[in-house]
Amino acid sequence: MSSKNTKNRFVAPAHWSGRLLQQNPIFRDLTAHYPLTNCNDWPSLATLNQWLEHSACQLVANEILAEDGRYYEQFIYATRQVPTRLHNWHDFFGACIWGLFPATKALLNQLHMAEIAEHGLQQRSKLRHKITLFDECGVIICLESAAAQHGGLLRTHQWQQSFVTRRSDWWHGIRPLIFGHAIYEMATLPFLGLTAKCLFIDVPAGFCQWSLTDAYSFVDQKLQQQIANGALLLDNQQLTPLPLLGVPGWWDANRQADFYQNTEYFRALSTRKISTRETSAKI
């Protein structure tokens, strides 16, 4: 595991490594859901499509998009095909997310197209910006009622209270699910500074003990409904920063409480943002 200056452009490992995925607990859900331990090299498109059999889309070679000439989201919407670069961590993880969250991924594509129809390709609307942020960097924080307090703690950057004082709640009443494929890509070489964006949802009591399949299926359907029926992604209480390596169980060093004393990584919430969030909560 390496430390990296986050101002530098991230470069993922050049080669496939099943061992890398097995050894890093951040990938635990992926290795449990997909037969990655059996892969000695990059999975082929045919293999990936077998894994995505319940998705509404099929993966195709990225060269098809180049030949077609349409914008990425337009191509997916029109053809139900997802252009995918081979031997590429970013697109490999993107394919995995299509398999885990097929309904939500399809909805985000539809929302992109609706925004493009209204604003055009060149003017990137606020909603399209939020969709992209969630699509690339989102982590869903699933909260059972007994752990609901963590929503407020994480939104207001009370890292000590959530990650240390109430650490035992994690994976028992609070369960993170990674949605952003760029977060998975950067987790191939984790670095202090790696930060995701939280999207909070309420889940039933006992959710954290559900099977992987049931948990992802439930969250996929709930996300699709909530994003389609309201302004979930535009809510100022959503998509707040999450220092990913602070999640209990996802980084060995965070077993020590003093890990969270790094205020360059675990930053306090500015007074201006606290005021803004308090105002938003009252509206």
N, C-alpha and C positions, 0 to 999 in steps of 0.2 A: 504494500500500500504506500502511495507516494504523496508527498506534499507538492503543491503546484501553485504558481502564481495565477490567480483566477483572471487576471487581465490578459493573459496569453490565450490564444485560441486553442481550445481543447482538441487533442488528437487522440482518438481511440487506438487500441492495439491493432497492429496491421494483420494479425493472424487469428484464426479461430482458436479458442481455448475452452474446452468443456470444463477443464480443471478450474479455470478462473471463475466460472459460473457456480461450480460446486462449492468452492471455498468461501465465497462471499455471501453472507446471510441475506443481503439485500435481494439476491436472486432466488431466494428459497421458494417463493410461490411459482416462479417460472420453471424451476427444475422439478417441482412437484407436479405441475400441470402438463408439461411437455417432456418427451423422452430425450432430454438434452444429454443425459449421461451416456446415451448410446451413440452420440454423434462424435465422430473422430475428425470431422471437417465441417465446413459450412453446410447447413441444410440446403438442399436444392429447392427450387420453386415448387416442384412436384411434392416434395415432402412437406413444405410449409403449407401448401394448399390442402393437404390431407389433414393437417392440424387445424385448419380453419374451415372444416366442412360445415360448421353451423353458421358461418358468417355469410352475409348477403353478397360479399365481394370475393373476387378471385384475384390472386397476385399474378402479375405479368412482368416480363422483363422491362426495365426502365427505358430501353431503346425504343420500345413501342410508343412511349410518350413523346420522345424526341421526333420520331417520324410523324406522329399525329399532328403536333403543333399546338394543341389546345393547352390551356392552363391546367395545372395539376388537379385542382378541385373540380374543374369542369369535366375533365376526362373521366374521373372517378364517377361523377354523378351521371354522366351520359352512358358509360359503358359498364358500370359496376365492376371495374377492374382497377386494381391498385398498382401503379408502377413501382417496381422494387429493384433497387440496386443489389446485385449479388456481392457476396463477400464484403458486406458493409454492416457494421454493428447498428448504426442508426436505423437502417431500413429493416434489419432483422428484428430488432425490438419493436419497431412499428408494426410488423407482421404479427408478433406475439400479442400486441394490444388489440389488434383487430379480432383475434381469436378469443380474447378474454372479455372484451366489451363491444361485441358486434353491433348492438342496438345503438349505443351511445356514439360510437364512431360514425355510423351511418347518419345519425341525426346531425352531428357536427358538420358533416359534408353538406347536408341539406341547408343548414343555417348559413354556411359560407356562400352557397349559391344564391340564397335569398338576399343576402347582404350585397353580393356582387350585382344582382339584378337591380337593386335600389341605388347603390352608390357607384357602381362601375368597378373595374379591376384596379385602377390606379389609386383611388381614394379608399384607404383601408379604414373601415369604420371601427368605432370603439368595441362593438361586439365581436367583430372579426379578430381584433387584437386580443381580446379576452379568450376567444376560442383557441387561438394559436398558443397562447400562454398556457392554458390548461392542457392542450394536446401535447405540448412539448415538455412541460415542467410540472404537471399536476400530480399531487398525491392526495387521495381521498382519505379523509380522517373519519372513520366510522365510529360513532359515539353511541354506546348504550346509555340509557338514562342515568345509571349509577355513575357514569364517568362524564356526564354532560359538562361539568365544570371545566374540563380540559379545553373545550372550545374557546371559552373566554381567556383562559390562561395562555393558550398558544397565540390567539389573535393579538393579545397585548404584550407578547414577548416575555411572559413570566416563565422563562425556561426552567429556572430552579424548581419552581413549584410543580410543574408538570413532569419534568424529566427526572427530578431527584426526590422531592418530598412525596409526590404521588406516583412514583415510578412503578409501583406494584399494579397500578391500573392498566398499564400498557399490556396489550395482548390478552387482557381479561375483560376490560370494559371499553377499551379504546383499541381500534385495529386499523393500521394504515394499509392502504392498497395503492400501489404506484400505477398511475395512468400515463404519465408523460414518458414517451419513449426516449427523449433526450436525457432524462434523469437516469434511466437504465444505462444508456450509452456512457454517460460520464461516471457511472458507478463501476465501470470496468477498470478505471484508474481513480479511485476516490481521492479527494483532496479537501483539506480544510478550506471552507468557503463554498462547498457544494450545497446549494440552496434550492429547494423546491417551492411550489406554491400549493397551499392547503385549500382543499374544498371540503367543507364539513357537511356530513349528512347524519341524520338520526337513524339508528337501526334497532331492531327488537332486542329485548333482553336475551342473553345467551348467544347472540350473534357470533361472538368471538370463538365459540366452540363449534360453530357450523363447519361442515366440510368445505373444502376449497371451492368445489364446483357450485355448491349452493350459495356460498357467500358472494362469489363473483356474479352469478346469475341474478341474484337479488339486487345487488348494487347497480348492475348494468341497467336493469329495468327501472329502478328507482331514479337513477340519473337521467335516463331518457325522458321519463315523465316530468321530472322537476325542471329540467332544462327546457323542454318543449312548452310547458305550461306557464312559465314565469320568467323572471329576469335573474335567475340564479347566478349566472356568470357575471352579471353587472352589479351584483350586491357587493358593497364595499366591505362587508364582513367576510367575504369569500376571497380566495386566491391571495391569502396573506403569506408572508415568508415562513419557511420551515427549514431550519438548519438540519439537513438530512442526516448527517452523521451523529446528531444528538438523539435520534430515535433509539430507545433501549433495544439492545440485541442486534443492531445493525452496524456497530463499530466497536471493536474491542476496547479502545481507549475510554469509551464513555462509561465503562464499569466503575471508573474512578470519579468521584463527585467533583474533583478539582478540574476535570476536563471542561466542565461548563463555566469555568471562570474566565475562559477566553472570550473577552468582550468584543474582540474584532470579529468573531464568528457568531457568538450569541449576543447580538446587539440589543440594547434597550430600545423601546419604542419612543420615538421623538414626541415631545409635548404637542406639537402641531397635529400629528397623526392621532394621538389619544383624543384630542378635542374633536377631530373630524369623526372618529368612530363613535364617540359618545353621542354626537349630534345625529349620526345616521341611525343609531340604535333607537333614538327617541321618535324618529319620523314614522 
